[in-house]
């Protein structure tokens, strides 16, 4: 650099910016933390932060400039990752809240429609209209489940899983997804890949990632699925700032497709974002994957360049050994008095109608304090408790703990469209009976008659 112009390090579009900074120095001014870019030896750009001040002689005359140029590329990338995670978290809260309220509406719509259809003769002309209504409600319920998955507000039934075993057993499902000119390859680690997760949700992650890879290869290509172990230590480069130290199972899904531009990658996991033509995608596939992975205690990253394919990497914490299984005790199938705890009046009325159709006697409680009082004071013999998880005063899970201490062995069934308690409990204990809203009268009957005794 000796004897050459400093402009050699400056991109053409930043020369005037550099000259303006030098003019400030010549006026005796200093500047700090000025963000810009500079050229590297190979011609590529690097994000930098500048600090500059004038150099003076004993007489105070400005002789030159003292400058510190700091490479902040990694810092900027970290800040962008944190900002992206915070944006997705905010969207997730909104999505979860909308899904919760929408589920309660669907509960009333589908529940009353089902009850009306049960009362109609088989040849009644209105039955087809009711079936169409129930089909639409079911589509709405599937959409809310995807929103809940993205918002990390679904209830997971996590068990020890060998990810390799899940993949081998799913090949019959995954290969038809890539039929034709797309080839599916699997390279699974030789050791067991033990994680703690909800199998159905992990299967959903695999299906969505493979389907996304297939759609990125309209002219054919290769989708490869790999598993291995990775340890994140103090000095290990982290794929994301929130990744903690520890041992992980890494699931990698890569494709040889068209890849993605940076602006697409920035919004990839947002709900309803899609690059496909209108009507061809809901934009919920990768959003659902993101929510399931995060709620399972894991992380997901993507690397992609336009024209060079994409690589999705999922990290799930290692679980060393499987938990011993335990069969839940079952309640007396003849139990007939149910304490119903539900704060939403519309859902409570709907549930009461269903329960009475099933010949249960119902004691209703709109709040946990009412439920505790009724258990203590009611002359009725309560055989079973059906409680929502999202309640005022406390969660349904906390209410269940109080009931268990006062009435040991009393069966409890939890229901929810989404659970506030999930963030603290992550998933329900093995053997606990859970009913997903909106539910049918048959699903309600099955849950109540098979409720485990606490």
C-alpha positions in Angstrom: 0.0 0.0 0.0 3.0 2.4 0.5 2.9 5.0 -2.2 -0.5 4.1 -3.4 -3.9 5.8 -2.9 -6.1 4.6 0.0 -8.9 4.5 -2.6 -7.5 1.2 -3.7 -9.3 -0.3 -0.7 -12.6 1.4 -1.4 -15.4 0.2 -3.8 -16.2 2.7 -6.6 -19.6 3.5 -5.1 -18.0 4.4 -1.7 -15.2 6.8 -2.9 -17.2 9.9 -2.3 -18.2 8.7 1.2 -14.5 8.2 2.0 -13.5 11.6 0.7 -16.3 13.2 2.8 -14.8 11.5 5.9 -11.3 12.7 5.1 -12.7 16.2 4.7 -14.1 15.9 8.2 -10.7 14.9 9.5 -9.1 17.9 7.7 -11.5 20.2 9.6 -10.3 18.7 12.9 -13.3 16.5 13.5 -13.3 12.8 14.5 -15.8 10.0 13.9 -16.5 6.7 15.5 -18.4 3.5 14.6 -19.0 4.5 11.0 -20.4 1.5 9.2 -19.4 0.9 5.6 -17.7 -1.7 3.3 -14.1 -2.1 2.0 -12.5 -4.3 -0.6 -10.5 -7.4 0.2 -7.5 -8.6 -1.7 -9.6 -11.0 -3.8 -12.0 -8.2 -4.8 -14.9 -9.2 -2.5 -16.5 -6.9 0.0 -16.2 -6.9 3.8 -18.4 -5.1 6.3 -16.3 -2.8 8.5 -16.6 -0.2 11.2 -14.4 2.9 11.0 -13.0 5.1 13.8 -11.0 8.1 12.6 -9.3 11.1 14.1 -6.8 13.8 13.0 -3.1 13.5 13.7 -1.5 16.8 14.8 2.0 18.1 15.4 3.1 20.0 18.5 1.8 23.2 16.8 -1.6 21.7 16.3 -1.3 21.4 12.6 -3.2 18.4 11.1 -0.6 16.1 9.4 -2.8 13.1 8.7 -5.3 10.7 9.9 -5.3 7.8 12.4 -7.9 5.2 11.6 -9.0 1.9 12.9 -10.9 -0.4 10.5 -12.6 -3.3 12.2 -14.1 -6.3 10.3 -17.8 -6.6 11.7 -19.1 -9.1 9.2 -19.6 -11.8 11.8 -21.1 -9.3 14.2 -23.6 -8.1 11.6 -24.5 -11.6 10.7 -25.1 -12.4 14.4 -27.3 -9.3 14.8 -29.3 -10.2 11.7 -29.8 -13.8 13.1 -31.0 -12.4 16.4 -33.3 -9.9 14.7 -34.7 -12.7 12.5 -35.3 -15.0 15.5 -37.1 -12.2 17.4 -39.3 -11.4 14.4 -40.3 -15.0 14.0 -41.0 -15.2 17.7 -43.3 -12.2 17.6 -45.1 -13.6 14.5 -45.4 -16.9 16.4 -47.1 -15.2 19.4 -49.6 -13.6 17.1 -50.2 -16.8 15.1 -50.7 -18.8 18.4 -53.1 -16.3 19.8 -55.2 -16.2 16.5 -55.2 -20.0 16.4 -56.4 -20.2 20.0 -59.4 -18.0 19.4 -60.1 -19.5 16.0 -60.1 -23.0 17.5 -62.7 -22.1 20.0 -64.9 -20.8 17.2 -64.4 -24.0 15.2 -65.2 -26.0 18.3 -68.7 -24.5 18.4 -69.2 -24.6 14.6 -68.1 -28.3 14.1 -69.7 -29.5 17.3 -73.2 -28.2 16.7 -73.0 -29.2 13.0 -72.2 -32.8 14.1 -74.9 -32.9 16.7 -77.5 -31.6 14.2 -76.4 -34.3 11.7 -76.8 -37.0 14.3 -80.4 -36.0 14.7 -81.2 -36.0 11.0 -82.4 -39.1 9.1 -79.9 -40.6 6.7 -81.9 -39.4 3.7 -82.5 -35.8 5.0 -81.5 -33.2 2.3 -79.6 -31.1 4.7 -77.0 -33.8 5.6 -74.9 -33.0 2.5 -74.7 -29.4 3.5 -73.7 -30.3 7.0 -71.0 -32.6 5.7 -69.6 -29.7 3.6 -69.7 -27.5 6.7 -67.8 -30.2 8.7 -65.2 -30.6 5.9 -64.6 -26.8 5.9 -64.3 -26.8 9.7 -61.8 -29.7 9.4 -59.7 -27.7 6.9 -59.8 -24.7 9.3 -58.7 -27.0 12.1 -55.7 -28.3 10.1 -54.7 -24.7 9.4 -54.9 -23.8 13.1 -52.7 -26.8 13.9 -50.1 -25.5 11.5 -50.3 -22.1 13.1 -50.0 -23.6 16.6 -46.9 -25.6 15.4 -45.3 -22.5 14.1 -46.1 -20.5 17.3 -44.8 -23.4 19.5 -48.2 -23.6 21.2 -49.1 -27.2 20.4 -49.0 -30.0 23.0 -46.3 -32.5 22.2 -46.2 -36.1 23.3 -42.5 -36.5 23.4 -40.9 -40.0 23.7 -37.4 -41.3 23.2 -36.8 -41.8 19.4 -34.0 -43.2 17.3 -34.1 -40.8 14.3 -32.5 -43.4 12.1 -35.3 -45.9 12.9 -37.9 -43.2 12.1 -36.2 -42.5 8.7 -36.0 -46.1 7.7 -39.6 -46.7 8.5 -40.6 -43.6 6.6 -38.8 -44.4 3.4 -42.0 -45.9 2.0 -43.7 -42.5 2.5 -40.8 -40.3 1.4 -39.9 -42.1 -1.8 -43.3 -41.5 -3.5 -42.8 -37.8 -2.7 -39.8 -37.8 -5.0 -41.1 -40.2 -7.7 -40.1 -39.4 -11.2 -36.9 -37.6 -12.1 -36.0 -36.8 -8.4 -33.7 -39.3 -6.7 -33.9 -39.8 -2.9 -30.6 -40.8 -1.2 -30.1 -41.6 2.5 -26.8 -41.6 4.4 -27.6 -42.5 8.0 -25.0 -42.5 10.8 -24.0 -45.9 12.1 -24.9 -45.2 15.7 -28.4 -44.8 17.2 -29.6 -41.2 16.9 -31.6 -40.9 20.1 -33.7 -37.7 20.6 -36.7 -36.9 22.8 -39.5 -35.8 20.5 -43.1 -36.4 19.3 -42.8 -39.0 16.5 -45.8 -37.7 14.5 -44.3 -34.2 14.6 -40.8 -35.4 13.5 -42.4 -37.3 10.7 -44.2 -34.1 9.7 -40.8 -32.3 9.6 -39.3 -34.9 7.3 -42.2 -34.9 4.9 -42.3 -31.1 4.7 -38.5 -30.8 4.1 -38.5 -33.5 1.5 -41.5 -32.1 -0.3 -39.9 -28.6 -0.2 -36.7 -30.0 -1.7 -38.7 -31.8 -4.5 -40.5 -28.6 -5.4 -37.2 -26.8 -5.7 -36.1 -29.2 -8.5 -38.7 -28.8 -11.3 -36.2 -30.4 -13.8 -35.2 -33.2 -11.5 -32.2 -33.7 -9.2 -31.2 -35.4 -6.0 -32.5 -35.1 -2.4 -30.2 -36.5 0.2 -31.0 -37.1 3.9 -28.1 -37.5 6.3 -27.8 -38.0 10.1 -24.8 -37.7 12.3 -23.8 -36.5 15.8 -22.3 -33.1 16.5 -20.9 -31.6 19.7 -21.1 -27.8 20.2 -18.3 -26.7 22.6 -17.0 -23.4 23.8 -14.8 -22.9 20.7 -17.2 -24.6 18.2 -18.6 -22.2 15.5 -22.3 -22.0 16.3 -24.9 -22.2 13.5 -27.1 -19.8 15.4 -26.4 -17.6 18.5 -29.1 -19.3 20.5 -27.5 -22.8 20.1 -26.3 -24.0 23.5 -23.2 -26.1 24.2 -24.0 -29.9 24.2 -24.4 -33.0 22.1 -26.9 -32.9 19.2 -28.3 -35.2 16.5 -28.0 -33.4 13.2 -30.5 -34.1 10.4 -29.4 -32.7 7.0 -31.7 -32.5 4.0 -29.9 -31.1 0.9 -31.1 -30.7 -2.7 -29.6 -29.9 -6.1 -32.4 -27.5 -6.9 -32.7 -23.9 -8.0 -31.7 -22.5 -4.6 -32.9 -19.2 -3.1 -32.0 -15.5 -3.2 -31.1 -13.9 0.2 -34.4 -12.0 0.4 -36.3 -15.3 0.1 -34.2 -16.9 2.8 -34.9 -14.0 5.1 -38.6 -14.9 5.1 -38.5 -18.6 4.5 -40.0 -19.7 7.9 -42.7 -17.0 8.1 -46.3 -18.4 8.0 -48.1 -17.9 4.7 -44.9 -16.9 2.8 -44.5 -18.7 -0.4 -42.9 -18.2 -3.8 -45.4 -20.4 -5.6 -48.3 -19.1 -7.6 -51.4 -18.2 -5.7 -53.5 -21.3 -4.8 -50.6 -23.8 -5.1 -49.4 -23.5 -1.5 -50.5 -22.2 1.8 -47.0 -21.2 2.8 -47.2 -23.1 6.0 -44.9 -26.1 5.3 -41.6 -24.6 6.5 -43.3 -22.5 9.1 -44.6 -25.7 10.6 -41.1 -27.3 10.5 -39.6 -24.3 12.2 -42.2 -24.4 15.1 -41.9 -28.1 15.6 -38.1 -28.0 15.7 -38.0 -25.1 18.1 -40.6 -26.6 20.5 -38.7 -29.8 20.5 -35.7 -27.9 21.9 -33.8 -27.9 18.6 -32.6 -25.5 15.9 -32.9 -25.3 12.1 -30.7 -23.4 9.7 -30.6 -23.1 5.9 -27.8 -22.4 3.5 -28.6 -21.7 -0.2 -27.4 -19.8 -3.2 -29.4 -19.1 -6.4 -28.8 -21.9 -8.8 -26.8 -24.0 -6.4 -29.4 -25.9 -4.3 -30.2 -25.6 -0.6 -29.1 -27.4 2.6 -31.4 -27.5 5.7 -29.8 -28.6 9.0 -31.9 -29.6 12.0 -30.2 -30.0 15.4 -32.0 -31.9 18.1 -30.5 -32.5 21.6 -29.2 -36.0 22.1 -31.1 -38.3 24.5 -28.7 -41.1 25.5 -31.1 -43.8 26.6 -34.8 -44.6 26.2 -37.2 -44.1 29.1 -38.8 -47.2 30.6 -42.4 -47.5 29.4 -45.3 -47.5 31.7 -48.9 -48.5 31.0 -51.3 -45.9 32.3 -54.1 -47.1 34.5 -57.5 -46.8 33.1 -60.6 -45.3 34.7 -63.8 -47.1 35.4 -65.7 -47.1 32.0 -68.8 -46.5 34.0 -67.8 -43.1 35.3 -70.7 -40.7 34.7 -70.2 -37.4 36.5 -67.7 -35.0 34.8 -66.4 -31.7 36.3 -66.0 -29.5 33.2 -63.5 -26.6 33.6 -63.6 -24.2 30.6 -63.6 -20.4 30.6 -64.9 -19.8 27.0 -68.7 -19.8 27.4 -69.3 -20.9 23.8 -67.0 -23.9 24.1 -68.4 -24.7 27.5 -72.0 -24.8 26.3 -70.9 -27.0 23.3 -69.0 -29.4 25.6 -72.0 -29.7 27.9 -74.3 -30.6 25.1 -71.8 -33.3 23.9 -71.3 -34.7 27.4 -75.1 -34.9 28.0 -75.5 -36.6 24.6 -73.0 -39.2 25.9 -75.2 -39.5 29.1 -72.7 -37.9 31.5 -73.8 -35.6 34.3 -72.0 -32.3 34.0 -70.8 -29.9 36.7 -69.5 -26.8 35.0 -66.8 -24.5 36.3 -65.8 -21.4 34.3 -62.6 -20.9 36.3 -60.1 -23.0 38.4 -61.2 -21.4 41.6 -64.8 -22.6 40.9 -63.5 -26.1 40.1 -61.6 -26.3 43.4 -64.7 -25.0 45.3 -67.1 -27.4 43.6 -64.8 -30.4 44.3 -64.7 -29.4 47.9 -68.4 -28.4 48.4 -70.5 -30.2 45.8 -72.8 -32.9 46.9 -72.2 -34.6 43.5 -69.7 -37.4 43.2 -67.2 -36.3 40.6 -65.8 -39.3 38.6 -63.7 -37.4 36.2 -62.3 -33.9 35.4 -62.2 -32.4 31.9 -60.3 -29.2 31.9 -58.9 -26.7 29.3 -55.2 -26.0 29.7 -55.4 -22.2 28.9 -57.4 -20.8 31.8 -57.5 -17.6 33.9 -55.9 -17.7 37.4 -53.7 -20.7 36.6 -53.1 -23.2 33.8 -55.1 -26.4 33.6 -52.0 -28.4 34.3 -51.5 -26.5 37.6 -55.1 -27.1 38.4 -54.6 -30.8 37.8 -51.8 -30.8 40.3 -54.0 -29.3 42.9 -56.8 -31.7 42.2 -54.4 -34.6 42.4 -53.3 -33.5 45.8 -56.9 -33.2 47.1 -58.4 -36.2 45.2 -55.6 -38.7 44.4 -56.5 -41.1 41.6 -59.2 -38.8 40.1 -58.9 -39.1 36.3 -58.1 -35.9 34.5 -58.4 -35.2 30.8 -56.8 -32.0 29.4 -58.1 -30.2 26.3 -56.8 -27.2 24.4 -56.5 -25.5 21.1 -53.2 -24.3 22.4 -51.6 -24.4 25.8 -50.1 -21.5 27.7 -48.5 -24.1 29.9 -46.5 -25.6 27.0 -43.8 -23.0 27.2 -43.1 -24.1 30.8 -43.8 -27.8 30.5 -42.9 -28.2 26.8 -45.0 -31.4 26.7 -47.4 -33.4 28.8 -46.1 -36.2 31.0 -46.3 -39.7 29.4 -49.8 -41.3 30.0 -51.6 -38.0 30.5 -54.8 -37.9 28.3 -55.0 -34.9 26.0 -57.9 -33.9 23.7 -57.1 -31.5 20.8 -59.7 -28.8 20.0 -61.8 -28.8 18.0 -62.9 -32.4 18.7 -65.8 -34.6 17.6 -68.2 -36.2 20.0 -66.6 -39.6 19.2 -63.2 -38.3 20.1 -64.6 -36.9 23.4 -66.2 -40.2 24.3 -63.0 -42.1 23.6 -60.9 -39.7 25.7 -63.2 -39.8 28.7 -63.7 -43.5 28.7 -60.0 -44.1 28.4 -58.8 -41.5 30.9 -55.7 -42.5 32.9 -55.9 -42.3 36.7 -53.4 -39.9 38.1 
